[in-house]
Amino acid sequence: MLRIKVNSKLLEAGDKIKLTIRPGRKAPGKIRLLKPGGEPLEVETRLGGNVATVTYSDTDRKGLYVFNIKTNSKTYKKWVMVGSMMLDWYSVSEENGREDVIKYLDSFSHIGNVIVLHNITGPMKTLYPSRRFPVASKQDPDFFDFFLKETARRGCAVLFSYHWVPETHVDMWRFPSREQTSQAKMVIRELYQLYSNYDSMAGFYSYWEPGDTAELPYYKETLDYVKKLDDGLFTAAAPYLFSTEKYHGGSLPLMFSALSTVGSLDCLIPQSSVAVYPYPLNKTKDHAALAVGSSTPLGKIVLGHVETFARVFVENERAPPVEFIKGQVLSASFTRGAHGASTFIYSLLFKRDENTVRSFEEAVRWLKEISMFRRKLSPVGIYAPLDPDHWPTVLSPFLRKLRTLGLDASVLQPPLCKNEKWERFVEDNIRVIVLPDPPELNESETRFLGNYLKKGGSIIVLGYPPKGLRRLLGVESRNIGKYGGLKLLEKMADRVPAGTLKRFGFELVYCVTPTEAKPIGVYESIPSGFQPGAYGITRMESRGGCRVFIGIPSAVVLEKVPELLLDAVDSVLSRSGLRIPWEIHGLTEDCDSLVGEDFILVVNLSEGEIKVTAKHRGENPPASFELMGSHQGHVKLDRDRLKLPLSRSNP
């Protein structure tokens, strides 16, 4: 049994890959590397006793690198992802022609280098030469060998899409029984025995899509089995999130949080648009961000997902519009912490006109070009509680409205099981956690937030404060009432001066009595004026951090008094020497953005053109900017303001 380690599984282009192999008895034989964009090659090894080391520095191409360490009896795998990844599915059928495969691979290999070989098992048959199950009568017995050889020639890695062998198509989507789980493991084992010696064979993908977190044991058992065969195999799954403002239920909004706890799963691909017909584009980013929030801190790869199934139900639409396809890719590219994107539609696009393919490829080039900007999570994190109903009723609408402010924020959701690695990551990387209208949190969530505050973190709570957070905020309950405005007793940052009255209408809001916190804002009653003790904003200092409470519901804040939230964020970021770098106007709910001190990236996904103005808020604004995307050349700031018209789907 070989013990194989790499210096890191996630590297940037140009970084060195360092591989160390400690054999049980003797050093391995050949070591071959599958590199994106080229044929496999043998890599040089250095031997020191029985220890073999490889240092590979030619990492100019982005994608999945797969090492094949060959011994007399087995080929061991080890993968490293360099930069960003683009993944696609290729469905096997008895009618597959080799010429079609060649055309597909020649095209997709210029886009990405990871392919899921999909639909390998069907009702009462397999499409690979199985010894345990009936084999499809018309299937080419050498098709898989051919596919793996051709993918290797182009530097493409292959994942086998495993499933059990159902009796009917309906049985493919039923909750897997013990027998079906055993069948899935048999399929995995047969595929591994038949094809693991091929250079392009990289791992397995779970075909089964969960209906709830109750199906987590199937994932864990089958993926653990993959890693038992070889812990260097790459594993992936594509859960979906069936949860909208109109329909919600079950625990699907916790699916990414649940899967993040499966140590044998390497990659999550959120199917963000399967169940939100007719595919609102903002779901692509939001659901990817939710997956990132629980999984990226644990070292897992998250890819955005692009597909267009349900568009066939749009009246008089035979194929999805070019702008829509491009918009999904662009939205996925703006997700902080995502490592690339996947597409379920490339083979379909490939059969359409050149304009469609060209538009798609332009979006993919943009996705790759800006990968460096989305590597790290934003220092501002929006908290997603372990309450499945909170996502569709509060967080999803909140994130949609937040787009109009251009506040670049990540989404945080803890793993279902307590995880110290996740908590340390948040403590080290997130300076402020925003909780919009939080529900009652469970004990582990309250404990985490308490520890986060002790470590110097800051929190901002909007709306009704749950009982478990009131002590942390230094307040206690007073009452709920309808008020019309809010007067600041003390300014938080520089947008709203002290003494300023911000009216928001006759809204139901929450009043608190400060116990340890300092009152910052008092409510105005209509028509009676200010109410003594009706405090709507409080602040409490902590060790290096801050705790801010705003009693106005999050939807009202974003719609009517957004400057209060921006000032609150700036007031706590300033304690870490940070601030919101840009103040942006003109954005809509159909815009996605990535913002840093020296960059601002915006894409307009709405129907028409919009005009965006951005003012730099730092002390030393950049003198000029290099324009990317649909714009060319350089642009100068006009009095610290950047003005740009944005047409549809052109970043």
C-alpha positions in Angstrom: 0.0 0.0 0.0 1.5 3.3 -1.1 1.2 6.4 1.0 1.1 9.4 -1.3 1.1 13.1 -0.3 1.0 16.4 -2.2 2.1 19.8 -0.9 -1.4 21.1 -1.6 -4.5 19.9 -3.5 -5.3 23.5 -4.6 -2.7 25.5 -6.3 -2.4 28.6 -8.6 -1.0 28.5 -12.1 2.8 28.6 -11.9 3.0 26.9 -8.5 5.1 23.8 -8.0 3.5 20.4 -7.4 5.5 18.3 -4.9 4.6 14.7 -4.6 6.0 12.3 -2.0 5.5 8.6 -2.2 6.3 6.3 0.7 5.9 2.6 -0.4 5.2 -0.3 1.9 8.0 -2.5 0.4 9.6 -1.0 -2.7 9.4 2.1 -4.7 6.8 2.4 -7.5 7.6 2.1 -11.2 6.5 4.7 -13.7 4.7 7.9 -12.7 2.6 9.4 -15.5 0.8 12.7 -15.3 -2.4 13.7 -17.0 -2.1 17.5 -17.6 -4.8 19.8 -19.0 -4.5 20.3 -22.7 -1.9 17.7 -23.7 -1.1 14.0 -23.8 0.0 12.2 -20.6 3.7 12.3 -19.9 6.1 10.5 -17.7 7.5 12.6 -14.8 11.0 12.3 -13.4 11.3 10.9 -9.9 14.0 11.1 -7.3 14.7 8.0 -5.1 16.0 8.2 -1.6 15.8 4.7 -0.2 12.3 3.5 -0.8 10.9 7.1 -0.9 10.1 8.6 -4.3 9.6 12.3 -4.8 8.3 14.3 -7.8 8.6 18.1 -8.2 6.6 19.3 -11.2 6.7 23.0 -12.1 5.2 23.2 -15.6 1.7 24.2 -14.2 0.8 26.8 -16.8 -2.5 25.2 -17.7 -5.5 25.5 -15.3 -7.6 22.4 -14.5 -7.3 19.0 -12.8 -3.9 17.4 -12.9 -3.9 13.6 -12.3 -0.9 11.6 -11.3 -0.9 7.9 -12.1 1.6 6.0 -9.9 2.0 2.5 -11.4 3.1 -0.6 -9.5 3.1 -4.2 -10.7 -0.4 -4.8 -9.5 -2.2 -1.4 -9.3 -2.3 2.2 -10.5 -2.7 4.7 -7.7 -4.1 8.1 -8.3 -3.4 11.6 -6.9 -5.1 14.8 -8.1 -4.2 18.5 -7.8 -6.3 21.3 -9.0 -4.5 24.3 -10.5 -6.4 27.6 -10.8 -10.0 27.1 -11.8 -11.9 24.1 -13.2 -14.5 23.6 -15.9 -16.5 20.4 -15.8 -19.0 18.9 -18.2 -21.2 15.7 -18.5 -21.2 13.3 -21.5 -24.1 10.9 -21.5 -23.5 7.4 -22.8 -26.1 5.7 -24.9 -26.3 2.6 -27.1 -26.3 5.0 -30.1 -23.0 6.7 -29.2 -20.9 7.1 -32.3 -17.1 7.5 -32.1 -17.1 10.4 -34.5 -19.5 12.3 -32.3 -17.1 11.7 -29.3 -14.1 13.0 -31.3 -16.0 16.2 -32.3 -17.2 16.7 -28.7 -13.8 16.2 -27.1 -12.0 18.3 -29.7 -14.4 21.1 -28.8 -14.8 20.8 -25.0 -11.0 20.2 -24.4 -10.5 23.9 -25.3 -13.0 24.9 -22.6 -12.3 22.5 -19.7 -10.6 19.3 -18.8 -13.0 17.3 -16.5 -15.8 15.2 -17.9 -18.4 13.1 -16.1 -19.1 10.0 -18.1 -22.8 9.9 -17.3 -25.8 7.5 -17.6 -23.6 4.4 -17.3 -26.4 2.2 -15.8 -30.0 2.0 -16.8 -33.1 -0.1 -16.3 -31.9 -3.7 -16.0 -28.7 -3.0 -17.9 -25.2 -1.5 -17.9 -23.5 0.3 -20.7 -20.1 -1.0 -19.7 -19.0 -4.7 -20.0 -20.2 -5.8 -16.5 -19.8 -9.3 -15.2 -22.5 -8.9 -12.5 -25.3 -7.2 -14.4 -27.0 -7.5 -17.8 -25.1 -5.5 -20.5 -27.0 -3.4 -23.1 -27.2 -5.5 -26.3 -26.3 -2.7 -28.7 -23.5 -1.1 -26.7 -20.0 -1.0 -28.2 -18.0 -3.2 -25.7 -14.9 -1.1 -26.3 -16.6 2.3 -26.1 -15.2 3.1 -22.6 -11.7 2.1 -23.6 -12.0 4.3 -26.6 -13.4 7.2 -24.6 -10.6 7.0 -21.9 -7.9 6.9 -24.5 -9.2 9.9 -26.5 -9.8 12.0 -23.3 -6.2 11.2 -22.2 -4.8 12.4 -25.6 -6.5 15.8 -24.9 -5.5 16.0 -21.2 -9.1 15.5 -20.0 -9.8 13.7 -16.7 -12.9 11.4 -16.5 -15.2 10.8 -13.6 -17.5 7.7 -13.7 -21.1 8.5 -12.8 -22.1 5.7 -10.5 -25.5 4.4 -9.7 -27.3 1.2 -8.9 -28.9 -0.9 -11.7 -32.7 -0.2 -11.4 -35.5 -2.3 -12.6 -37.3 0.8 -14.2 -36.5 4.4 -14.9 -38.8 5.3 -11.9 -36.6 3.2 -9.6 -33.6 5.4 -10.5 -35.1 8.2 -8.4 -36.4 6.2 -5.4 -34.7 6.4 -2.0 -31.8 3.9 -2.2 -32.4 0.7 -0.3 -29.7 -1.3 1.3 -29.7 -3.6 -1.8 -29.4 -0.6 -4.2 -26.6 0.8 -2.1 -24.8 -2.5 -2.4 -25.4 -2.5 -6.1 -23.9 1.0 -6.5 -20.8 -0.2 -4.7 -20.6 -3.2 -7.1 -20.8 -0.8 -10.0 -18.0 1.3 -8.5 -15.8 -1.7 -7.9 -16.3 -3.1 -11.5 -15.6 0.3 -13.1 -12.5 0.7 -10.9 -11.2 -2.8 -11.8 -11.8 -2.3 -15.5 -10.5 1.2 -16.0 -8.3 2.5 -13.1 -5.1 1.8 -15.1 -6.1 4.4 -17.7 -4.3 7.8 -17.3 -7.5 9.8 -17.7 -9.6 7.9 -15.2 -9.7 10.3 -12.2 -12.5 9.2 -9.9 -16.3 9.0 -9.4 -19.4 11.2 -9.5 -22.6 10.3 -7.6 -25.5 10.1 -10.0 -28.1 10.0 -7.3 -29.5 13.4 -6.4 -30.7 13.8 -2.8 -34.3 14.7 -1.8 -33.3 15.5 1.7 -30.5 15.3 4.2 -31.9 11.9 5.3 -30.1 10.5 2.2 -26.7 11.5 3.5 -25.8 7.9 4.5 -25.9 6.8 0.9 -23.4 9.4 -0.1 -21.1 8.6 2.8 -21.2 4.8 2.3 -20.6 4.9 -1.4 -18.0 7.7 -1.4 -16.2 6.1 1.5 -16.0 3.0 -0.6 -14.4 4.9 -3.5 -11.7 6.2 -1.1 -11.2 2.7 0.3 -10.3 1.5 -3.2 -7.9 4.4 -3.6 -7.9 7.6 -1.4 -6.4 9.5 -4.3 -9.5 9.3 -6.5 -11.4 12.5 -7.1 -15.1 12.4 -6.0 -17.9 14.8 -6.8 -21.7 15.2 -6.3 -24.3 17.7 -7.6 -27.1 18.1 -5.1 -30.0 20.5 -5.9 -31.7 23.1 -3.8 -35.5 22.9 -4.3 -36.4 25.9 -2.2 -38.0 29.1 -3.3 -40.0 32.0 -1.7 -43.2 30.4 -3.1 -42.4 26.8 -2.2 -40.2 25.4 0.5 -40.1 22.5 3.0 -37.8 19.8 4.2 -34.2 20.3 4.9 -32.8 20.8 1.3 -31.3 24.2 2.2 -29.1 22.3 4.6 -27.9 19.8 1.9 -24.6 21.5 1.3 -24.0 21.9 5.0 -24.7 18.2 5.4 -22.5 17.1 2.5 -19.6 19.2 3.7 -19.3 16.8 6.6 -18.6 13.8 4.3 -14.9 13.7 4.3 -14.7 11.4 1.3 -16.4 14.0 -1.0 -14.0 16.4 -2.8 -16.3 18.5 -5.0 -19.8 19.9 -4.7 -21.7 21.2 -7.7 -24.9 23.1 -6.7 -27.7 22.5 -9.2 -28.9 26.0 -8.5 -31.5 26.2 -11.2 -33.1 22.8 -11.6 -36.1 23.5 -9.4 -36.5 27.3 -9.7 -38.2 27.4 -13.1 -37.8 29.5 -15.2 -34.3 29.7 -13.9 -33.8 33.2 -12.4 -30.2 33.9 -13.0 -29.4 35.1 -9.5 -30.0 31.6 -8.1 -26.8 30.5 -9.9 -24.7 32.7 -7.7 -26.7 32.4 -4.5 -26.8 28.7 -4.3 -23.1 28.4 -5.2 -22.4 30.9 -2.4 -24.4 28.8 0.1 -22.4 25.7 -0.9 -19.1 27.7 -0.6 -20.1 28.9 2.9 -20.1 25.5 4.5 -17.7 23.6 2.2 -14.8 25.8 1.0 -13.5 26.3 4.6 -13.2 22.5 4.8 -11.0 22.4 1.6 -13.7 21.2 -0.7 -14.1 22.4 -4.3 -17.3 24.2 -5.2 -18.3 24.7 -8.9 -21.1 26.9 -10.2 -23.7 25.0 -12.3 -25.2 26.0 -15.6 -28.1 24.2 -17.3 -31.3 25.0 -19.2 -33.7 22.0 -18.9 -36.9 23.8 -17.8 -36.6 26.5 -20.5 -38.5 24.1 -22.8 -41.6 25.0 -20.8 -41.3 28.7 -21.7 -43.9 29.5 -24.3 -42.7 29.5 -27.9 -39.1 28.9 -26.8 -37.5 26.0 -28.6 -34.0 26.7 -27.2 -32.8 28.9 -24.4 -31.7 32.4 -25.5 -27.9 33.0 -26.0 -28.0 35.8 -23.4 -29.5 33.5 -20.8 -26.9 30.8 -21.2 -24.1 33.4 -21.1 -25.7 35.0 -18.0 -25.7 31.8 -16.0 -22.0 31.3 -16.6 -21.3 35.0 -15.7 -23.4 34.7 -12.5 -21.4 31.6 -11.5 -18.2 33.5 -12.1 -19.0 36.1 -9.5 -19.3 33.7 -6.6 -16.7 34.3 -3.9 -14.8 31.1 -3.0 -16.0 29.1 -6.1 -13.3 27.2 -8.0 -14.9 27.4 -11.5 -18.1 26.1 -13.1 -19.8 23.1 -14.6 -22.2 22.8 -17.5 -24.7 20.2 -18.2 -25.4 21.7 -21.6 -22.2 21.9 -23.6 -23.0 18.9 -25.8 -26.3 20.5 -26.6 -24.8 23.9 -27.3 -22.2 22.2 -29.5 -25.1 21.1 -31.8 -26.4 24.7 -32.1 -25.3 27.7 -34.2 -21.8 29.2 -34.0 -23.1 32.4 -32.3 -24.4 30.4 -29.3 -21.1 28.5 -28.9 -19.1 31.7 -29.3 -21.2 33.5 -26.7 -20.8 30.7 -24.3 -17.0 30.5 -24.8 -16.7 34.3 -24.2 -18.4 33.9 -20.8 -16.1 30.9 -20.0 -13.0 33.0 -20.8 -14.3 35.7 -18.5 -14.9 33.1 -15.8 -11.3 31.9 -16.1 -9.9 35.5 -16.4 -11.4 36.7 -13.1 -10.7 33.5 -11.0 -8.0 35.4 -9.1 -10.5 37.9 -7.8 -12.9 35.4 -6.3 -10.3 33.2 -4.5 -10.9 34.5 -1.0 -14.2 35.0 0.7 -15.3 38.5 1.4 -14.5 39.8 5.0 -18.3 40.4 5.2 -20.2 37.2 5.8 -24.0 36.8 5.6 -25.0 34.1 8.1 -27.3 31.2 6.9 -28.7 29.5 10.1 -29.3 25.8 10.3 -33.0 26.4 9.9 -34.1 25.2 6.4 -37.1 27.6 6.2 -34.9 30.7 6.8 -33.2 30.4 3.4 -36.4 30.8 1.1 -38.3 33.2 3.4 -35.5 35.5 4.5 -32.0 34.9 3.1 -32.8 34.4 -0.6 -34.9 37.7 -0.8 -32.2 39.4 1.3 -29.4 38.4 -1.1 -31.4 39.5 -4.1 -32.0 43.0 -2.6 -28.4 43.2 -1.4 -27.4 43.2 -5.1 -28.7 46.8 -5.5 -26.1 48.0 -3.0 -23.0 46.4 -4.5 -22.0 45.2 -1.1 -19.7 42.3 -1.8 -20.5 39.6 0.8 -20.0 35.9 1.2 -22.5 33.4 2.7 -21.6 31.4 5.8 -23.4 28.3 6.9 -21.8 26.0 9.5 -21.5 22.2 8.8 -24.3 20.2 10.4 -21.8 18.7 12.8 -19.6 20.9 14.9 -16.3 21.4 13.0 -13.4 23.3 14.6 -11.6 23.7 11.2 -14.6 25.5 9.8 -14.8 27.8 12.9 -11.1 28.6 12.7 -11.4 29.5 9.0 -14.3 31.9 9.8 -12.4 33.5 12.7 -9.3 34.0 10.5 -11.1 35.3 7.4 -14.4 36.9 8.2 -14.3 40.3 10.0 -18.1 40.8 10.4 -21.1 38.4 10.3 -24.4 39.9 9.3 -27.5 38.1 10.6 -30.7 39.3 8.8 -33.9 38.5 10.8 -32.3 35.4 12.5 -34.5 32.6 13.8 -33.9 31.1 17.2 -30.5 29.5 16.8 -29.6 26.1 18.2 -27.1 25.8 21.0 -24.1 25.0 18.8 -24.7 28.1 16.6 -25.0 30.4 19.6 -21.9 28.9 21.1 -20.0 29.4 17.8 -21.1 33.1 17.6 -20.1 33.6 21.2 -16.6 32.2 20.6 -16.3 34.2 17.4 -17.0 37.4 19.3 -14.4 36.4 22.0 -11.8 35.9 19.2 -12.3 39.5 18.0 -15.1 39.1 15.4 -18.0 41.4 15.0 -21.7 40.7 14.3 -24.6 42.8 13.0 -28.1 41.7 13.7 -31.1 43.0 11.8 -34.7 42.7 12.8 -36.1 40.6 15.7 -33.2 39.4 17.9 -33.6 35.7 19.1 -33.3 35.1 22.8 -30.0 33.3 22.4 -28.4 36.4 20.9 -29.7 39.1 23.2 -27.1 38.5 25.9 -24.4 38.6 23.3 -25.8 41.9 22.0 -26.1 43.4 25.5 -29.8 44.0 25.2 -33.1 42.7 26.5 -36.6 42.7 25.1 -38.8 45.8 25.4 -41.6 45.6 22.8 -42.6 45.5 19.2 -44.3 48.5 17.7 -45.0 50.4 14.6 -42.8 53.4 14.0 -42.0 55.8 11.2 -38.4 56.7 11.5 -35.1 56.6 13.4 -32.9 59.3 14.8 -29.2 58.7 15.3 -27.9 59.6 18.8 -24.4 58.9 17.6 -23.0 58.4 14.1 -21.7 54.9 13.1 -19.7 55.9 10.0 -19.9 58.8 7.5 -23.1 58.3 5.6 -25.6 59.2 8.3 -24.6 62.0 10.6 -25.6 62.1 14.3 -29.0 63.8 14.8 -30.2 62.8 11.3 -33.7 61.4 11.1 -34.2 58.6 8.6 -37.8 57.9 7.9 -38.8 54.5 6.6 -42.6 54.5 6.9 -45.1 53.1 9.4 -43.3 49.7 9.9 -43.4 47.1 12.6 -40.0 47.1 14.3 -38.3 45.8 17.4 -37.4 47.9 20.5 -34.8 46.9 23.0 -33.6 47.9 26.4 -29.8 48.1 26.6 -28.2 46.2 29.4 -24.6 46.4 28.4 -24.9 47.9 25.0 -24.9 51.6 24.1 -28.0 53.1 22.5 -27.2 54.6 19.0 -30.6 55.2 17.6 -34.1 56.0 18.9 -37.4 55.4 17.0 -39.8 58.2 16.0 -43.5 57.4 16.6 -46.1 58.8 14.2 -47.5 61.3 15.1 -46.2 61.5 18.7 -42.5 62.1 18.0 -39.6 60.3 19.6 -40.4 57.7 22.2 -38.2 57.6 25.4 -36.4 54.3 25.6 -37.6 53.0 22.2 -34.1 52.2 21.1 -33.7 50.8 17.6 -29.9 50.7 17.2 -27.4 49.6 19.8 -23.7 48.9 19.9 -21.6 46.9 22.3 -17.8 46.8 22.2 -16.0 43.5 22.7 -12.4 42.3 22.5 -11.3 43.9 19.2 -14.8 43.4 17.8 -18.2 45.0 17.9 -21.9 43.9 18.3 -24.4 46.0 16.5 -28.2 45.6 16.7 -30.7 47.3 14.2 -34.3 46.5 15.1 -35.7 47.2 11.6 -36.6 44.1 9.5 -33.9 43.4 6.9 -36.2 43.9 3.9 -37.1 47.4 5.2 -33.5 48.3 5.8 -32.4 47.3 2.3 -35.3 49.0 0.6 -35.7 52.2 2.6 -32.6 52.9 4.8 -29.7 50.9 3.2 -27.2 53.5 4.4 -27.8 52.4 8.0 -26.5 48.9 7.1 -23.6 50.2 5.1 -22.6 52.5 8.0 -22.9 49.6 10.4 -20.7 47.4 8.3 -18.1 50.1 7.8 -18.1 50.9 11.6 -17.1 47.3 12.4 -14.7 46.8 9.5 -12.8 49.9 10.5 -11.7 48.1 13.7 -9.7 45.8 11.4 -8.4 48.6 9.2 -10.9 47.9 6.5 -13.9 49.6 4.9 -16.4 49.1 2.1 -14.0 50.2 -0.8 -16.6 51.4 -3.3 -20.0 53.1 -3.0 -22.0 52.0 -6.1 -25.2 53.4 -7.5 -27.4 52.3 -10.3 -27.3 48.5 -9.7 -30.5 46.4 -9.9 -31.5 43.1 -8.4 -30.3 41.5 -11.7 -26.6 42.5 -11.2 -23.8 40.6 -9.7 -20.6 42.2 -8.5 -17.1 41.5 -7.0 -15.5 44.4 -5.3 -12.0 45.0 -3.8 -9.8 47.9 -2.9 -8.3 48.1 -6.4 -10.9 46.4 -8.5 -14.7 46.5 -9.3 -16.3 43.8 -11.4 -20.0 44.1 -12.3 -22.3 42.2 -14.7 -25.8 43.3 -15.7 -28.1 40.3 -16.1 -31.3 42.4 -16.7 -33.1 43.0 -20.0 -31.8 46.4 -20.8 -28.8 48.7 -20.3 -28.1 50.3 -16.9 -25.7 53.1 -15.9 -23.5 52.5 -12.9 -21.6 55.0 -10.9 -19.0 53.9 -8.4 -17.1 56.2 -6.0 -13.9 55.0 -4.4 -14.0 55.4 -0.6 -10.4 54.7 0.2 -7.7 57.3 1.0 -5.7 56.7 -2.2 -8.0 56.1 -5.1 -6.4 54.4 -8.2 -5.6 56.9 -10.9 -6.9 54.7 -13.7 -8.3 51.2 -14.4 -7.7 48.6 -17.0 -11.0 47.6 -18.4 -11.9 43.9 -18.9 -14.8 42.1 -20.4 -16.8 43.9 -23.1 -14.9 47.2 -22.6 -11.4 47.9 -23.9 -8.5 50.1 -23.0 -8.3 52.2 -19.8 -10.7 54.6 -18.1 -9.9 57.5 -15.8 -11.8 58.3 -12.7 -13.8 61.5 -12.8 -13.6 63.2 -9.4 -13.1 59.8 -7.7 -16.1 58.4 -9.6 -16.1 55.7 -12.2 -19.0 55.9 -14.7 -19.9 53.0 -17.0 -22.9 52.0 -19.0 -23.5 48.2 -18.8 -25.4 46.4 -21.5 -27.0 43.0 -21.0 -24.7 40.1 -20.1 -21.6 42.2 -20.9 -19.4 42.6 -17.8 
